[in-house]
Amino acid sequence: MDNSVAKIKIDLETVLAGLEPIVVELGCGDKVEPFSTDGRIGIDLVDLDNVDIVADLEAGLSFLPDASVDRLHARSLFEHINNFDQLITEIIRVLKSDGVCHLMVPHFSNPYHYSDPTHVRFFGLYNFFYYSQKQHKYRRQVPTFYTESRLEIISLKLRFRSPFRGRKWWKRMHEKLFNLTPWMQEFYEENLCYLFPCYGVVIEFRPDRSSSLR
C-alpha cells in the first residue's frame, strides 16, 4: 500500500486483516466516531480528532488495497470532488465483490447547495448510470462507453428535506409520491423539479466485475 498520500492514525494493516467488516466513511468530518469507538474508518482532508485517515480524496484511495472494503459511505461529499471519475473508479476498486457503497449527493434543483462556494458539481437521476451496463427500468438511456469502470445500481431514491419545520410534512409527501416508480422519478425531474425542489439523491451500488468494455 502507498501511504505517502495520507496520514494514517490507526494500524490500518491490522484493521484490514481482522475479522470485523471494513466500513469506510469518506468525508466523515466531525460526525463519525473514531475507529476505536465504533469500528468505522473515517477519512477526511481535515485532521480532526475523530478522523482515522487524513487524505486528499482527489488523489484516490491508494492506501486501501483492492477488494478490501465491505461497506463505504459518503454523504454530501461528491459535490466537492473535481475528479469524479477517478474517485468512482477507486471506490469500485476497493469494494469487495459483495461490498456496497451508500451515497447521498445534492440534486441539481436544490437551491441551498448553490450557496456553498466549494461545490463543483450537482447530480440528477442518471449520473451513475453512465457506469452501469445493467438493464434498468428508467426510460432514458445514457451512454456507458466513457469509462471502463462498472457498477451495479441497487437502489436510487430522491430525497426531499427542508430546514423549516412547517414544511417537512409537505416534503415527506413529495418524497413518497415521486419515488413510487422510476417513471414517477423521471416525470418529476423532467417537469416538476423547479416547482418542487429536491434536496438530494440517495444511491446504493455495488461493483459489477462481470461487465467489461466491448
Residue pairs with C-beta under 8 A, 6 or more apart in sequence:
1 12
1 13
1 62
1 63
1 64
1 65
2 62
2 63
3 12
3 63
5 55
5 56
5 59
5 60
5 62
5 63
6 53
6 54
6 55
6 63
7 47
7 53
7 54
7 55
8 52
8 53
8 54
8 63
9 51
9 52
9 53
9 54
10 35
10 36
10 41
10 52
10 53
12 41
12 53
12 63
15 22
15 35
15 41
16 22
16 64
16 65
16 68
20 39
21 39
21 70
21 71
22 41
22 68
22 69
22 70
22 71
23 39
23 40
23 41
23 69
23 70
23 71
23 72
23 73
24 40
24 41
24 43
24 64
24 69
24 71
24 72
24 73
24 94
25 32
25 40
25 41
25 42
25 43
25 72
25 73
25 74
26 43
26 57
26 72
26 73
26 74
26 77
27 43
27 44
27 45
27 57
27 74
27 75
27 76
27 77
27 80
28 40
28 42
28 43
28 44
28 50
28 51
29 44
29 46
29 48
30 48
30 49
30 50
32 38
32 40
32 42
32 50
33 40
33 42
33 50
34 42
34 49
34 50
34 51
34 52
35 41
35 42
35 52
40 73
41 52
41 53
42 50
42 51
42 52
42 53
43 51
43 52
43 53
43 54
43 55
43 57
44 51
44 53
44 54
44 55
45 54
45 55
45 56
45 57
46 54
47 54
53 63
55 61
55 63
57 77
57 81
57 87
58 81
58 82
58 83
58 86
58 87
60 86
60 87
60 90
61 87
61 90
61 91
61 93
61 94
64 94
65 94
66 93
66 94
67 93
67 94
67 95
67 96
67 97
67 99
68 94
68 96
69 94
69 95
69 96
69 99
70 96
70 98
70 99
70 100
71 99
71 100
71 101
71 102
72 91
72 94
72 95
72 99
72 100
72 101
72 102
73 101
73 102
73 103
74 101
74 102
74 103
74 104
75 103
75 104
76 104
76 105
76 106
76 200
77 103
77 105
78 84
78 87
78 103
78 105
78 121
78 123
79 105
79 106
79 113
79 116
79 119
79 120
79 121
79 122
79 123
80 118
80 119
80 120
81 87
81 120
81 121
82 120
84 121
85 146
85 147
85 149
88 128
88 131
88 149
88 151
89 147
89 149
91 101
92 131
92 149
92 150
92 151
92 207
95 101
95 206
95 207
96 207
97 206
97 207
97 209
98 206
99 206
99 207
100 154
100 204
100 205
100 206
101 151
101 204
101 205
101 206
102 202
102 203
102 204
103 201
103 202
103 203
103 204
103 205
104 159
104 200
104 201
104 202
105 122
105 123
105 127
105 200
105 201
105 203
106 113
106 119
106 122
106 123
106 199
106 200
106 201
107 122
107 123
107 124
107 158
107 159
107 193
107 197
107 198
107 199
107 200
107 201
108 122
108 123
108 124
108 193
109 193
109 194
109 197
109 198
110 122
110 197
110 198
110 199
110 200
111 197
113 119
113 122
123 200
123 201
124 189
124 201
125 138
125 156
125 158
125 185
125 186
125 189
125 201
126 138
126 140
126 142
127 201
128 151
128 153
128 156
128 203
128 205
129 136
129 138
129 141
129 142
129 144
129 153
130 142
130 143
130 144
130 146
130 147
131 144
131 147
131 149
131 150
131 151
132 144
132 150
132 151
132 152
132 153
132 205
132 208
133 144
133 150
133 208
133 211
134 152
134 153
134 208
134 211
136 153
136 182
137 181
137 182
138 182
138 185
138 186
139 182
139 183
139 186
140 186
145 213
148 212
148 213
150 207
150 208
150 209
150 211
150 212
151 205
151 206
151 207
151 208
152 205
152 206
152 207
152 208
153 203
153 204
153 205
154 204
154 205
154 206
155 202
155 203
155 204
156 185
156 201
156 202
156 203
156 204
157 175
157 179
157 201
157 202
157 203
158 175
158 178
158 179
158 185
158 188
158 189
158 198
158 200
158 201
158 202
159 175
159 198
159 199
159 200
159 201
159 202
160 171
160 172
160 174
160 175
160 178
160 196
160 198
160 199
161 168
161 171
161 199
161 200
162 168
162 170
162 171
162 199
171 199
174 196
174 198
177 184
178 184
178 185
178 188
178 192
178 198
179 185
188 196
188 198
189 198
